[in-house]
Amino acid sequence: MHVESTAIHEIDYDAERSKLLVRFESGERYVYVGVPGEVHRSFLEADSKGRFFQAEIRDRYPYNRLDN
């Protein structure tokens, strides 16, 4: 899902596997593992996606960078 943000271009979520996919404006894509559905919903509703990501997701969940 495309989002309005200067830092983040797209957010997708796999509820069955609790995986959050984040594509940044730079084009880099990362998958974060073990992210609860409520965190995903709050991320989508946040006024500042970048600020929410820094405070609630980055460095809190294991992640892998995906090849573009």
C-alpha positions as CSV (number, residue, x, y, z in Angstrom):
1,M,0.0,0.0,0.0
2,H,1.5,3.4,-1.0
3,V,1.6,5.8,1.8
4,E,2.0,9.6,2.1
5,S,5.5,10.0,3.6
6,T,8.7,11.7,2.7
7,A,10.7,8.6,3.9
8,I,8.5,5.6,3.3
9,H,7.0,4.8,-0.1
10,E,5.1,1.6,0.6
11,I,3.9,-0.6,3.5
12,D,2.6,-4.2,3.1
13,Y,1.8,-6.7,5.8
14,D,1.4,-10.5,5.8
15,A,-0.9,-11.1,8.8
16,E,-0.5,-14.9,8.6
17,R,3.3,-14.6,9.1
18,S,3.4,-11.3,11.0
19,K,5.8,-9.9,8.4
20,L,5.9,-6.2,7.6
21,L,7.4,-5.1,4.3
22,V,8.6,-1.5,4.1
23,R,9.9,0.1,0.9
24,F,11.6,3.4,1.5
25,E,11.7,6.3,-0.9
26,S,15.3,5.4,-1.7
27,G,13.9,2.1,-3.2
28,E,15.4,-0.1,-0.5
29,R,13.0,-2.8,0.7
30,Y,13.1,-4.5,4.1
31,V,11.0,-7.2,5.7
32,Y,10.5,-7.1,9.5
33,V,9.5,-10.3,11.3
34,G,7.2,-10.8,14.2
35,V,5.4,-7.5,13.9
36,P,2.0,-7.6,15.5
37,G,-1.1,-6.6,13.5
38,E,-1.8,-3.7,15.9
39,V,1.7,-2.2,15.2
40,H,1.0,-2.4,11.5
41,R,-2.4,-0.7,11.9
42,S,-0.8,2.0,14.1
43,F,1.9,2.5,11.5
44,L,-0.7,3.1,8.8
45,E,-2.6,5.5,11.0
46,A,0.4,7.5,12.2
47,D,0.6,11.1,11.2
48,S,4.4,10.7,10.6
49,K,5.2,7.3,9.1
50,G,9.0,8.0,9.4
51,R,8.8,9.0,13.0
52,F,6.6,6.0,13.9
53,F,9.0,3.7,12.1
54,Q,12.0,5.1,14.0
55,A,10.3,4.8,17.4
56,E,8.3,1.6,17.1
57,I,9.8,-0.7,14.4
58,R,13.4,0.0,13.7
59,D,15.7,-1.9,16.0
60,R,12.8,-3.6,17.7
61,Y,12.1,-6.5,15.2
62,P,14.5,-8.8,13.3
63,Y,14.7,-7.8,9.6
64,N,16.3,-8.6,6.3
65,R,17.0,-6.4,3.4
66,L,15.4,-7.6,0.2
67,D,17.0,-7.4,-3.2
68,N,15.4,-4.7,-5.4
